[in-house]
Amino acid sequence: MTEKLKPCPFCGGKAEIEGERIFWVSCQECCAESNSFIELEEAIEAWNRRA
Ligand SMILES: [Zn+2]
């Protein structure tokens, strides 16, 4: 189960999943972050929906 993360909507940088008990996605370039979610998939979706 590997969900694909879109590149950062702000700088196009590489995004990575963070967290263990709660999850969020952060850009490795500009430190933009998604909200935090209990479900990993929700964090990924939130990030990917961001425009
Ligand atoms: Zn970025």
mmCIF file of the protein (N, C-alpha, C, O) and its ligand, coordinates in Angstrom:
data_MODEL
# 
_entry.id   MODEL 
# 
loop_
_entity.id 
_entity.type 
_entity.pdbx_number_of_molecules 
1 polymer     1 
2 non-polymer 1 
# 
_entity_poly.entity_id                      1 
_entity_poly.type                           'polypeptide(L)' 
_entity_poly.nstd_linkage                   no 
_entity_poly.nstd_monomer                   no 
_entity_poly.pdbx_seq_one_letter_code       MTEKLKPCPFCGGKAEIEGERIFWVSCQECCAESNSFIELEEAIEAWNRRA 
_entity_poly.pdbx_seq_one_letter_code_can   MTEKLKPCPFCGGKAEIEGERIFWVSCQECCAESNSFIELEEAIEAWNRRA 
_entity_poly.pdbx_strand_id                 A 
# 
loop_
_entity_poly_seq.entity_id 
_entity_poly_seq.num 
_entity_poly_seq.mon_id 
_entity_poly_seq.hetero 
1 1  MET n 
1 2  THR n 
1 3  GLU n 
1 4  LYS n 
1 5  LEU n 
1 6  LYS n 
1 7  PRO n 
1 8  CYS n 
1 9  PRO n 
1 10 PHE n 
1 11 CYS n 
1 12 GLY n 
1 13 GLY n 
1 14 LYS n 
1 15 ALA n 
1 16 GLU n 
1 17 ILE n 
1 18 GLU n 
1 19 GLY n 
1 20 GLU n 
1 21 ARG n 
1 22 ILE n 
1 23 PHE n 
1 24 TRP n 
1 25 VAL n 
1 26 SER n 
1 27 CYS n 
1 28 GLN n 
1 29 GLU n 
1 30 CYS n 
1 31 CYS n 
1 32 ALA n 
1 33 GLU n 
1 34 SER n 
1 35 ASN n 
1 36 SER n 
1 37 PHE n 
1 38 ILE n 
1 39 GLU n 
1 40 LEU n 
1 41 GLU n 
1 42 GLU n 
1 43 ALA n 
1 44 ILE n 
1 45 GLU n 
1 46 ALA n 
1 47 TRP n 
1 48 ASN n 
1 49 ARG n 
1 50 ARG n 
1 51 ALA n 
# 
loop_
_struct_asym.id 
_struct_asym.entity_id 
A 1 
B 2 
# 
loop_
_chem_comp.id 
_chem_comp.type 
_chem_comp.mon_nstd_flag 
ALA 'L-peptide linking' y 
ARG 'L-peptide linking' y 
ASN 'L-peptide linking' y 
CYS 'L-peptide linking' y 
GLN 'L-peptide linking' y 
GLU 'L-peptide linking' y 
GLY 'peptide linking'   y 
ILE 'L-peptide linking' y 
LEU 'L-peptide linking' y 
LYS 'L-peptide linking' y 
MET 'L-peptide linking' y 
PHE 'L-peptide linking' y 
PRO 'L-peptide linking' y 
SER 'L-peptide linking' y 
THR 'L-peptide linking' y 
TRP 'L-peptide linking' y 
VAL 'L-peptide linking' y 
ZN  non-polymer         . 
# 
_pdbx_entity_nonpoly.entity_id   2 
_pdbx_entity_nonpoly.name        ? 
_pdbx_entity_nonpoly.comp_id     ZN 
# 
_pdbx_nonpoly_scheme.asym_id         B 
_pdbx_nonpoly_scheme.entity_id       2 
_pdbx_nonpoly_scheme.mon_id          ZN 
_pdbx_nonpoly_scheme.ndb_seq_num     1 
_pdbx_nonpoly_scheme.pdb_seq_num     101 
_pdbx_nonpoly_scheme.auth_seq_num    101 
_pdbx_nonpoly_scheme.pdb_mon_id      ZN 
_pdbx_nonpoly_scheme.auth_mon_id     ZN 
_pdbx_nonpoly_scheme.pdb_strand_id   A 
_pdbx_nonpoly_scheme.pdb_ins_code    . 
# 
loop_
_atom_site.group_PDB 
_atom_site.id 
_atom_site.type_symbol 
_atom_site.label_atom_id 
_atom_site.label_alt_id 
_atom_site.label_comp_id 
_atom_site.label_asym_id 
_atom_site.label_entity_id 
_atom_site.label_seq_id 
_atom_site.pdbx_PDB_ins_code 
_atom_site.Cartn_x 
_atom_site.Cartn_y 
_atom_site.Cartn_z 
_atom_site.occupancy 
_atom_site.B_iso_or_equiv 
_atom_site.pdbx_formal_charge 
_atom_site.auth_seq_id 
_atom_site.auth_comp_id 
_atom_site.auth_asym_id 
_atom_site.auth_atom_id 
_atom_site.pdbx_PDB_model_num 
ATOM   1   N  N  . MET A 1 1  ? 0.836  -1.197 0.000  1.00 0.00 ? 1   MET A N  1 
ATOM   2   C  CA . MET A 1 1  ? 0.000  0.000  0.000  1.00 0.00 ? 1   MET A CA 1 
ATOM   3   C  C  . MET A 1 1  ? 0.869  1.244  0.000  1.00 0.00 ? 1   MET A C  1 
ATOM   4   O  O  . MET A 1 1  ? 1.185  1.789  1.057  1.00 0.00 ? 1   MET A O  1 
ATOM   5   N  N  . THR A 1 2  ? 1.239  1.675  -1.142 1.00 0.00 ? 2   THR A N  1 
ATOM   6   C  CA . THR A 1 2  ? 2.016  2.907  -1.231 1.00 0.00 ? 2   THR A CA 1 
ATOM   7   C  C  . THR A 1 2  ? 1.199  3.985  -1.920 1.00 0.00 ? 2   THR A C  1 
ATOM   8   O  O  . THR A 1 2  ? 0.909  3.916  -3.115 1.00 0.00 ? 2   THR A O  1 
ATOM   9   N  N  . GLU A 1 3  ? 0.840  4.979  -1.130 1.00 0.00 ? 3   GLU A N  1 
ATOM   10  C  CA . GLU A 1 3  ? 0.096  6.096  -1.696 1.00 0.00 ? 3   GLU A CA 1 
ATOM   11  C  C  . GLU A 1 3  ? 1.081  7.071  -2.299 1.00 0.00 ? 3   GLU A C  1 
ATOM   12  O  O  . GLU A 1 3  ? 2.188  7.260  -1.794 1.00 0.00 ? 3   GLU A O  1 
ATOM   13  N  N  . LYS A 1 4  ? 0.663  7.677  -3.373 1.00 0.00 ? 4   LYS A N  1 
ATOM   14  C  CA . LYS A 1 4  ? 1.573  8.633  -3.996 1.00 0.00 ? 4   LYS A CA 1 
ATOM   15  C  C  . LYS A 1 4  ? 1.314  10.045 -3.493 1.00 0.00 ? 4   LYS A C  1 
ATOM   16  O  O  . LYS A 1 4  ? 0.178  10.519 -3.455 1.00 0.00 ? 4   LYS A O  1 
ATOM   17  N  N  . LEU A 1 5  ? 2.369  10.679 -3.119 1.00 0.00 ? 5   LEU A N  1 
ATOM   18  C  CA . LEU A 1 5  ? 2.290  12.068 -2.699 1.00 0.00 ? 5   LEU A CA 1 
ATOM   19  C  C  . LEU A 1 5  ? 2.601  12.978 -3.869 1.00 0.00 ? 5   LEU A C  1 
ATOM   20  O  O  . LEU A 1 5  ? 3.577  12.780 -4.594 1.00 0.00 ? 5   LEU A O  1 
ATOM   21  N  N  . LYS A 1 6  ? 1.762  13.966 -4.037 1.00 0.00 ? 6   LYS A N  1 
ATOM   22  C  CA . LYS A 1 6  ? 2.069  14.953 -5.072 1.00 0.00 ? 6   LYS A CA 1 
ATOM   23  C  C  . LYS A 1 6  ? 3.199  15.848 -4.587 1.00 0.00 ? 6   LYS A C  1 
ATOM   24  O  O  . LYS A 1 6  ? 3.429  15.977 -3.384 1.00 0.00 ? 6   LYS A O  1 
ATOM   25  N  N  . PRO A 1 7  ? 3.893  16.456 -5.518 1.00 0.00 ? 7   PRO A N  1 
ATOM   26  C  CA . PRO A 1 7  ? 4.923  17.427 -5.107 1.00 0.00 ? 7   PRO A CA 1 
ATOM   27  C  C  . PRO A 1 7  ? 4.277  18.596 -4.377 1.00 0.00 ? 7   PRO A C  1 
ATOM   28  O  O  . PRO A 1 7  ? 3.072  18.825 -4.475 1.00 0.00 ? 7   PRO A O  1 
ATOM   29  N  N  . CYS A 1 8  ? 5.086  19.310 -3.663 1.00 0.00 ? 8   CYS A N  1 
ATOM   30  C  CA . CYS A 1 8  ? 4.613  20.475 -2.921 1.00 0.00 ? 8   CYS A CA 1 
ATOM   31  C  C  . CYS A 1 8  ? 3.896  21.466 -3.843 1.00 0.00 ? 8   CYS A C  1 
ATOM   32  O  O  . CYS A 1 8  ? 4.422  21.824 -4.897 1.00 0.00 ? 8   CYS A O  1 
ATOM   33  N  N  . PRO A 1 9  ? 2.688  21.913 -3.445 1.00 0.00 ? 9   PRO A N  1 
ATOM   34  C  CA . PRO A 1 9  ? 1.949  22.868 -4.277 1.00 0.00 ? 9   PRO A CA 1 
ATOM   35  C  C  . PRO A 1 9  ? 2.568  24.259 -4.265 1.00 0.00 ? 9   PRO A C  1 
ATOM   36  O  O  . PRO A 1 9  ? 2.247  25.098 -5.107 1.00 0.00 ? 9   PRO A O  1 
ATOM   37  N  N  . PHE A 1 10 ? 3.436  24.492 -3.329 1.00 0.00 ? 10  PHE A N  1 
ATOM   38  C  CA . PHE A 1 10 ? 4.028  25.824 -3.202 1.00 0.00 ? 10  PHE A CA 1 
ATOM   39  C  C  . PHE A 1 10 ? 5.348  25.941 -3.957 1.00 0.00 ? 10  PHE A C  1 
ATOM   40  O  O  . PHE A 1 10 ? 5.588  26.930 -4.650 1.00 0.00 ? 10  PHE A O  1 
ATOM   41  N  N  . CYS A 1 11 ? 6.197  24.934 -3.823 1.00 0.00 ? 11  CYS A N  1 
ATOM   42  C  CA . CYS A 1 11 ? 7.529  25.052 -4.426 1.00 0.00 ? 11  CYS A CA 1 
ATOM   43  C  C  . CYS A 1 11 ? 7.847  23.885 -5.361 1.00 0.00 ? 11  CYS A C  1 
ATOM   44  O  O  . CYS A 1 11 ? 8.886  23.889 -6.022 1.00 0.00 ? 11  CYS A O  1 
ATOM   45  N  N  . GLY A 1 12 ? 6.964  22.888 -5.422 1.00 0.00 ? 12  GLY A N  1 
ATOM   46  C  CA . GLY A 1 12 ? 7.221  21.746 -6.284 1.00 0.00 ? 12  GLY A CA 1 
ATOM   47  C  C  . GLY A 1 12 ? 8.244  20.779 -5.705 1.00 0.00 ? 12  GLY A C  1 
ATOM   48  O  O  . GLY A 1 12 ? 8.710  19.869 -6.391 1.00 0.00 ? 12  GLY A O  1 
ATOM   49  N  N  . GLY A 1 13 ? 8.588  20.982 -4.437 1.00 0.00 ? 13  GLY A N  1 
ATOM   50  C  CA . GLY A 1 13 ? 9.600  20.149 -3.796 1.00 0.00 ? 13  GLY A CA 1 
ATOM   51  C  C  . GLY A 1 13 ? 9.064  18.780 -3.405 1.00 0.00 ? 13  GLY A C  1 
ATOM   52  O  O  . GLY A 1 13 ? 7.874  18.494 -3.539 1.00 0.00 ? 13  GLY A O  1 
ATOM   53  N  N  . LYS A 1 14 ? 9.959  17.956 -2.925 1.00 0.00 ? 14  LYS A N  1 
ATOM   54  C  CA . LYS A 1 14 ? 9.626  16.601 -2.530 1.00 0.00 ? 14  LYS A CA 1 
ATOM   55  C  C  . LYS A 1 14 ? 8.885  16.608 -1.201 1.00 0.00 ? 14  LYS A C  1 
ATOM   56  O  O  . LYS A 1 14 ? 9.314  17.249 -0.242 1.00 0.00 ? 14  LYS A O  1 
ATOM   57  N  N  . ALA A 1 15 ? 7.771  15.890 -1.155 1.00 0.00 ? 15  ALA A N  1 
ATOM   58  C  CA . ALA A 1 15 ? 6.978  15.806 0.064  1.00 0.00 ? 15  ALA A CA 1 
ATOM   59  C  C  . ALA A 1 15 ? 7.204  14.461 0.728  1.00 0.00 ? 15  ALA A C  1 
ATOM   60  O  O  . ALA A 1 15 ? 7.383  13.446 0.055  1.00 0.00 ? 15  ALA A O  1 
ATOM   61  N  N  . GLU A 1 16 ? 7.194  14.461 2.052  1.00 0.00 ? 16  GLU A N  1 
ATOM   62  C  CA . GLU A 1 16 ? 7.365  13.207 2.771  1.00 0.00 ? 16  GLU A CA 1 
ATOM   63  C  C  . GLU A 1 16 ? 6.365  13.086 3.902  1.00 0.00 ? 16  GLU A C  1 
ATOM   64  O  O  . GLU A 1 16 ? 5.911  14.079 4.471  1.00 0.00 ? 16  GLU A O  1 
ATOM   65  N  N  . ILE A 1 17 ? 6.036  11.847 4.212  1.00 0.00 ? 17  ILE A N  1 
ATOM   66  C  CA . ILE A 1 17 ? 5.117  11.573 5.310  1.00 0.00 ? 17  ILE A CA 1 
ATOM   67  C  C  . ILE A 1 17 ? 5.882  11.640 6.625  1.00 0.00 ? 17  ILE A C  1 
ATOM   68  O  O  . ILE A 1 17 ? 6.987  11.112 6.745  1.00 0.00 ? 17  ILE A O  1 
ATOM   69  N  N  . GLU A 1 18 ? 5.281  12.292 7.596  1.00 0.00 ? 18  GLU A N  1 
ATOM   70  C  CA . GLU A 1 18 ? 5.885  12.414 8.916  1.00 0.00 ? 18  GLU A CA 1 
ATOM   71  C  C  . GLU A 1 18 ? 4.946  11.803 9.941  1.00 0.00 ? 18  GLU A C  1 
ATOM   72  O  O  . GLU A 1 18 ? 3.750  11.642 9.697  1.00 0.00 ? 18  GLU A O  1 
ATOM   73  N  N  . GLY A 1 19 ? 5.509  11.467 11.089 1.00 0.00 ? 19  GLY A N  1 
ATOM   74  C  CA . GLY A 1 19 ? 4.676  11.053 12.210 1.00 0.00 ? 19  GLY A CA 1 
ATOM   75  C  C  . GLY A 1 19 ? 4.618  9.556  12.398 1.00 0.00 ? 19  GLY A C  1 
ATOM   76  O  O  . GLY A 1 19 ? 4.976  8.780  11.512 1.00 0.00 ? 19  GLY A O  1 
ATOM   77  N  N  . GLU A 1 20 ? 4.155  9.165  13.581 1.00 0.00 ? 20  GLU A N  1 
ATOM   78  C  CA . GLU A 1 20 ? 4.022  7.748  13.901 1.00 0.00 ? 20  GLU A CA 1 
ATOM   79  C  C  . GLU A 1 20 ? 2.623  7.427  14.402 1.00 0.00 ? 20  GLU A C  1 
ATOM   80  O  O  . GLU A 1 20 ? 1.973  6.500  13.919 1.00 0.00 ? 20  GLU A O  1 
ATOM   81  N  N  . ARG A 1 21 ? 2.169  8.206  15.376 1.00 0.00 ? 21  ARG A N  1 
ATOM   82  C  CA . ARG A 1 21 ? 0.814  7.973  15.896 1.00 0.00 ? 21  ARG A CA 1 
ATOM   83  C  C  . ARG A 1 21 ? -0.199 8.836  15.182 1.00 0.00 ? 21  ARG A C  1 
ATOM   84  O  O  . ARG A 1 21 ? -1.343 8.434  14.974 1.00 0.00 ? 21  ARG A O  1 
ATOM   85  N  N  . ILE A 1 22 ? 0.231  10.017 14.811 1.00 0.00 ? 22  ILE A N  1 
ATOM   86  C  CA . ILE A 1 22 ? -0.548 10.842 13.907 1.00 0.00 ? 22  ILE A CA 1 
ATOM   87  C  C  . ILE A 1 22 ? 0.346  11.143 12.722 1.00 0.00 ? 22  ILE A C  1 
ATOM   88  O  O  . ILE A 1 22 ? 1.572  11.089 12.811 1.00 0.00 ? 22  ILE A O  1 
ATOM   89  N  N  . PHE A 1 23 ? -0.286 11.456 11.633 1.00 0.00 ? 23  PHE A N  1 
ATOM   90  C  CA . PHE A 1 23 ? 0.478  11.612 10.395 1.00 0.00 ? 23  PHE A CA 1 
ATOM   91  C  C  . PHE A 1 23 ? 0.204  12.939 9.731  1.00 0.00 ? 23  PHE A C  1 
ATOM   92  O  O  . PHE A 1 23 ? -0.910 13.462 9.766  1.00 0.00 ? 23  PHE A O  1 
ATOM   93  N  N  . TRP A 1 24 ? 1.217  13.455 9.143  1.00 0.00 ? 24  TRP A N  1 
ATOM   94  C  CA . TRP A 1 24 ? 1.062  14.637 8.315  1.00 0.00 ? 24  TRP A CA 1 
ATOM   95  C  C  . TRP A 1 24 ? 2.107  14.560 7.219  1.00 0.00 ? 24  TRP A C  1 
ATOM   96  O  O  . TRP A 1 24 ? 2.989  13.702 7.232  1.00 0.00 ? 24  TRP A O  1 
ATOM   97  N  N  . VAL A 1 25 ? 1.988  15.475 6.271  1.00 0.00 ? 25  VAL A N  1 
ATOM   98  C  CA . VAL A 1 25 ? 2.930  15.494 5.160  1.00 0.00 ? 25  VAL A CA 1 
ATOM   99  C  C  . VAL A 1 25 ? 3.651  16.824 5.186  1.00 0.00 ? 25  VAL A C  1 
ATOM   100 O  O  . VAL A 1 25 ? 3.032  17.873 5.360  1.00 0.00 ? 25  VAL A O  1 
ATOM   101 N  N  . SER A 1 26 ? 4.937  16.779 5.016  1.00 0.00 ? 26  SER A N  1 
ATOM   102 C  CA . SER A 1 26 ? 5.667  18.041 4.970  1.00 0.00 ? 26  SER A CA 1 
ATOM   103 C  C  . SER A 1 26 ? 6.589  18.074 3.764  1.00 0.00 ? 26  SER A C  1 
ATOM   104 O  O  . SER A 1 26 ? 7.123  17.056 3.324  1.00 0.00 ? 26  SER A O  1 
ATOM   105 N  N  . CYS A 1 27 ? 6.752  19.267 3.255  1.00 0.00 ? 27  CYS A N  1 
ATOM   106 C  CA . CYS A 1 27 ? 7.657  19.489 2.128  1.00 0.00 ? 27  CYS A CA 1 
ATOM   107 C  C  . CYS A 1 27 ? 9.081  19.559 2.645  1.00 0.00 ? 27  CYS A C  1 
ATOM   108 O  O  . CYS A 1 27 ? 9.365  20.225 3.641  1.00 0.00 ? 27  CYS A O  1 
ATOM   109 N  N  . GLN A 1 28 ? 9.963  18.869 1.962  1.00 0.00 ? 28  GLN A N  1 
ATOM   110 C  CA . GLN A 1 28 ? 11.361 18.865 2.386  1.00 0.00 ? 28  GLN A CA 1 
ATOM   111 C  C  . GLN A 1 28 ? 12.099 20.126 1.942  1.00 0.00 ? 28  GLN A C  1 
ATOM   112 O  O  . GLN A 1 28 ? 13.219 20.390 2.379  1.00 0.00 ? 28  GLN A O  1 
ATOM   113 N  N  . GLU A 1 29 ? 11.466 20.887 1.082  1.00 0.00 ? 29  GLU A N  1 
ATOM   114 C  CA . GLU A 1 29 ? 12.132 22.082 0.557  1.00 0.00 ? 29  GLU A CA 1 
ATOM   115 C  C  . GLU A 1 29 ? 11.732 23.343 1.317  1.00 0.00 ? 29  GLU A C  1 
ATOM   116 O  O  . GLU A 1 29 ? 12.589 24.103 1.768  1.00 0.00 ? 29  GLU A O  1 
ATOM   117 N  N  . CYS A 1 30 ? 10.408 23.562 1.457  1.00 0.00 ? 30  CYS A N  1 
ATOM   118 C  CA . CYS A 1 30 ? 9.961  24.825 2.040  1.00 0.00 ? 30  CYS A CA 1 
ATOM   119 C  C  . CYS A 1 30 ? 9.252  24.625 3.374  1.00 0.00 ? 30  CYS A C  1 
ATOM   120 O  O  . CYS A 1 30 ? 8.773  25.589 3.970  1.00 0.00 ? 30  CYS A O  1 
ATOM   121 N  N  . CYS A 1 31 ? 9.180  23.389 3.846  1.00 0.00 ? 31  CYS A N  1 
ATOM   122 C  CA . CYS A 1 31 ? 8.612  23.093 5.164  1.00 0.00 ? 31  CYS A CA 1 
ATOM   123 C  C  . CYS A 1 31 ? 7.106  23.349 5.235  1.00 0.00 ? 31  CYS A C  1 
ATOM   124 O  O  . CYS A 1 31 ? 6.562  23.489 6.331  1.00 0.00 ? 31  CYS A O  1 
ATOM   125 N  N  . ALA A 1 32 ? 6.425  23.413 4.094  1.00 0.00 ? 32  ALA A N  1 
ATOM   126 C  CA . ALA A 1 32 ? 4.969  23.466 4.117  1.00 0.00 ? 32  ALA A CA 1 
ATOM   127 C  C  . ALA A 1 32 ? 4.465  22.162 4.713  1.00 0.00 ? 32  ALA A C  1 
ATOM   128 O  O  . ALA A 1 32 ? 5.054  21.105 4.488  1.00 0.00 ? 32  ALA A O  1 
ATOM   129 N  N  . GLU A 1 33 ? 3.373  22.232 5.475  1.00 0.00 ? 33  GLU A N  1 
ATOM   130 C  CA . GLU A 1 33 ? 2.853  21.023 6.103  1.00 0.00 ? 33  GLU A CA 1 
ATOM   131 C  C  . GLU A 1 33 ? 1.353  20.909 5.900  1.00 0.00 ? 33  GLU A C  1 
ATOM   132 O  O  . GLU A 1 33 ? 0.642  21.911 5.824  1.00 0.00 ? 33  GLU A O  1 
ATOM   133 N  N  . SER A 1 34 ? 0.889  19.681 5.815  1.00 0.00 ? 34  SER A N  1 
ATOM   134 C  CA . SER A 1 34 ? -0.550 19.448 5.818  1.00 0.00 ? 34  SER A CA 1 
ATOM   135 C  C  . SER A 1 34 ? -1.027 19.463 7.261  1.00 0.00 ? 34  SER A C  1 
ATOM   136 O  O  . SER A 1 34 ? -0.216 19.537 8.183  1.00 0.00 ? 34  SER A O  1 
ATOM   137 N  N  . ASN A 1 35 ? -2.315 19.395 7.459  1.00 0.00 ? 35  ASN A N  1 
ATOM   138 C  CA . ASN A 1 35 ? -2.845 19.162 8.805  1.00 0.00 ? 35  ASN A CA 1 
ATOM   139 C  C  . ASN A 1 35 ? -2.466 17.762 9.247  1.00 0.00 ? 35  ASN A C  1 
ATOM   140 O  O  . ASN A 1 35 ? -2.016 16.948 8.440  1.00 0.00 ? 35  ASN A O  1 
ATOM   141 N  N  . SER A 1 36 ? -2.646 17.485 10.512 1.00 0.00 ? 36  SER A N  1 
ATOM   142 C  CA . SER A 1 36 ? -2.331 16.163 11.048 1.00 0.00 ? 36  SER A CA 1 
ATOM   143 C  C  . SER A 1 36 ? -3.591 15.308 11.123 1.00 0.00 ? 36  SER A C  1 
ATOM   144 O  O  . SER A 1 36 ? -4.682 15.803 11.407 1.00 0.00 ? 36  SER A O  1 
ATOM   145 N  N  . PHE A 1 37 ? -3.420 14.029 10.864 1.00 0.00 ? 37  PHE A N  1 
ATOM   146 C  CA . PHE A 1 37 ? -4.549 13.106 10.887 1.00 0.00 ? 37  PHE A CA 1 
ATOM   147 C  C  . PHE A 1 37 ? -4.149 11.823 11.578 1.00 0.00 ? 37  PHE A C  1 
ATOM   148 O  O  . PHE A 1 37 ? -2.976 11.450 11.609 1.00 0.00 ? 37  PHE A O  1 
ATOM   149 N  N  . ILE A 1 38 ? -5.150 11.151 12.135 1.00 0.00 ? 38  ILE A N  1 
ATOM   150 C  CA . ILE A 1 38 ? -4.886 9.859  12.757 1.00 0.00 ? 38  ILE A CA 1 
ATOM   151 C  C  . ILE A 1 38 ? -4.647 8.812  11.679 1.00 0.00 ? 38  ILE A C  1 
ATOM   152 O  O  . ILE A 1 38 ? -3.839 7.899  11.848 1.00 0.00 ? 38  ILE A O  1 
ATOM   153 N  N  . GLU A 1 39 ? -5.361 8.959  10.572 1.00 0.00 ? 39  GLU A N  1 
ATOM   154 C  CA . GLU A 1 39 ? -5.195 8.008  9.485  1.00 0.00 ? 39  GLU A CA 1 
ATOM   155 C  C  . GLU A 1 39 ? -4.168 8.533  8.488  1.00 0.00 ? 39  GLU A C  1 
ATOM   156 O  O  . GLU A 1 39 ? -4.269 9.660  8.003  1.00 0.00 ? 39  GLU A O  1 
ATOM   157 N  N  . LEU A 1 40 ? -3.200 7.712  8.200  1.00 0.00 ? 40  LEU A N  1 
ATOM   158 C  CA . LEU A 1 40 ? -2.171 8.084  7.241  1.00 0.00 ? 40  LEU A CA 1 
ATOM   159 C  C  . LEU A 1 40 ? -2.771 8.482  5.894  1.00 0.00 ? 40  LEU A C  1 
ATOM   160 O  O  . LEU A 1 40 ? -2.353 9.461  5.276  1.00 0.00 ? 40  LEU A O  1 
ATOM   161 N  N  . GLU A 1 41 ? -3.756 7.703  5.455  1.00 0.00 ? 41  GLU A N  1 
ATOM   162 C  CA . GLU A 1 41 ? -4.336 7.981  4.146  1.00 0.00 ? 41  GLU A CA 1 
ATOM   163 C  C  . GLU A 1 41 ? -5.017 9.342  4.085  1.00 0.00 ? 41  GLU A C  1 
ATOM   164 O  O  . GLU A 1 41 ? -5.025 10.002 3.047  1.00 0.00 ? 41  GLU A O  1 
ATOM   165 N  N  . GLU A 1 42 ? -5.585 9.747  5.208  1.00 0.00 ? 42  GLU A N  1 
ATOM   166 C  CA . GLU A 1 42 ? -6.230 11.055 5.234  1.00 0.00 ? 42  GLU A CA 1 
ATOM   167 C  C  . GLU A 1 42 ? -5.206 12.167 5.088  1.00 0.00 ? 42  GLU A C  1 
ATOM   168 O  O  . GLU A 1 42 ? -5.457 13.168 4.416  1.00 0.00 ? 42  GLU A O  1 
ATOM   169 N  N  . ALA A 1 43 ? -4.075 11.994 5.705  1.00 0.00 ? 43  ALA A N  1 
ATOM   170 C  CA . ALA A 1 43 ? -3.025 13.002 5.598  1.00 0.00 ? 43  ALA A CA 1 
ATOM   171 C  C  . ALA A 1 43 ? -2.543 13.101 4.154  1.00 0.00 ? 43  ALA A C  1 
ATOM   172 O  O  . ALA A 1 43 ? -2.291 14.193 3.644  1.00 0.00 ? 43  ALA A O  1 
ATOM   173 N  N  . ILE A 1 44 ? -2.421 11.961 3.512  1.00 0.00 ? 44  ILE A N  1 
ATOM   174 C  CA . ILE A 1 44 ? -1.982 11.940 2.112  1.00 0.00 ? 44  ILE A CA 1 
ATOM   175 C  C  . ILE A 1 44 ? -3.027 12.607 1.228  1.00 0.00 ? 44  ILE A C  1 
ATOM   176 O  O  . ILE A 1 44 ? -2.693 13.403 0.349  1.00 0.00 ? 44  ILE A O  1 
ATOM   177 N  N  . GLU A 1 45 ? -4.298 12.275 1.468  1.00 0.00 ? 45  GLU A N  1 
ATOM   178 C  CA . GLU A 1 45 ? -5.351 12.876 0.661  1.00 0.00 ? 45  GLU A CA 1 
ATOM   179 C  C  . GLU A 1 45 ? -5.417 14.381 0.862  1.00 0.00 ? 45  GLU A C  1 
ATOM   180 O  O  . GLU A 1 45 ? -5.596 15.140 -0.090 1.00 0.00 ? 45  GLU A O  1 
ATOM   181 N  N  . ALA A 1 46 ? -5.270 14.803 2.110  1.00 0.00 ? 46  ALA A N  1 
ATOM   182 C  CA . ALA A 1 46 ? -5.321 16.233 2.409  1.00 0.00 ? 46  ALA A CA 1 
ATOM   183 C  C  . ALA A 1 46 ? -4.204 16.962 1.667  1.00 0.00 ? 46  ALA A C  1 
ATOM   184 O  O  . ALA A 1 46 ? -4.406 18.047 1.123  1.00 0.00 ? 46  ALA A O  1 
ATOM   185 N  N  . TRP A 1 47 ? -3.055 16.360 1.657  1.00 0.00 ? 47  TRP A N  1 
ATOM   186 C  CA . TRP A 1 47 ? -1.923 16.961 0.959  1.00 0.00 ? 47  TRP A CA 1 
ATOM   187 C  C  . TRP A 1 47 ? -2.185 17.009 -0.544 1.00 0.00 ? 47  TRP A C  1 
ATOM   188 O  O  . TRP A 1 47 ? -1.962 18.037 -1.184 1.00 0.00 ? 47  TRP A O  1 
ATOM   189 N  N  . ASN A 1 48 ? -2.644 15.930 -1.088 1.00 0.00 ? 48  ASN A N  1 
ATOM   190 C  CA . ASN A 1 48 ? -2.843 15.849 -2.537 1.00 0.00 ? 48  ASN A CA 1 
ATOM   191 C  C  . ASN A 1 48 ? -3.970 16.747 -3.028 1.00 0.00 ? 48  ASN A C  1 
ATOM   192 O  O  . ASN A 1 48 ? -3.991 17.165 -4.186 1.00 0.00 ? 48  ASN A O  1 
ATOM   193 N  N  . ARG A 1 49 ? -4.909 17.035 -2.127 1.00 0.00 ? 49  ARG A N  1 
ATOM   194 C  CA . ARG A 1 49 ? -6.041 17.893 -2.531 1.00 0.00 ? 49  ARG A CA 1 
ATOM   195 C  C  . ARG A 1 49 ? -5.666 19.366 -2.493 1.00 0.00 ? 49  ARG A C  1 
ATOM   196 O  O  . ARG A 1 49 ? -6.344 20.207 -3.083 1.00 0.00 ? 49  ARG A O  1 
ATOM   197 N  N  . ARG A 1 50 ? -4.612 19.659 -1.816 1.00 0.00 ? 50  ARG A N  1 
ATOM   198 C  CA . ARG A 1 50 ? -4.197 21.039 -1.657 1.00 0.00 ? 50  ARG A CA 1 
ATOM   199 C  C  . ARG A 1 50 ? -3.779 21.615 -3.006 1.00 0.00 ? 50  ARG A C  1 
ATOM   200 O  O  . ARG A 1 50 ? -3.028 20.980 -3.746 1.00 0.00 ? 50  ARG A O  1 
ATOM   201 N  N  . ALA A 1 51 ? -4.248 22.782 -3.321 1.00 0.00 ? 51  ALA A N  1 
ATOM   202 C  CA . ALA A 1 51 ? -3.858 23.356 -4.606 1.00 0.00 ? 51  ALA A CA 1 
ATOM   203 C  C  . ALA A 1 51 ? -3.136 24.684 -4.415 1.00 0.00 ? 51  ALA A C  1 
ATOM   204 O  O  . ALA A 1 51 ? -2.733 25.314 -5.393 1.00 0.00 ? 51  ALA A O  1 
HETATM 205 ZN ZN . ZN  B 2 .  ? 7.510  23.204 -0.708 1.00 0.00 2 101 ZN  A ZN 1 
# 
